[in-house]
């Protein structure tokens, strides 16, 4: 009898993502910038009240 875990397809979480370091840093900076702009907008809206 085959083990149930062996017969199932591998989970998405088990797969390794391969990306270049430059791409990871670029996405990180992109979303850091977006977060900073959103945070500044929220802060300005709160201070304006």
Secondary structure, DSSP 4 states (H G I P E B T S, - for coil): ---HHHHSPPPGGGSPP---HHHHHHHHHHHHHHHHHHHHHHHHHHHH-
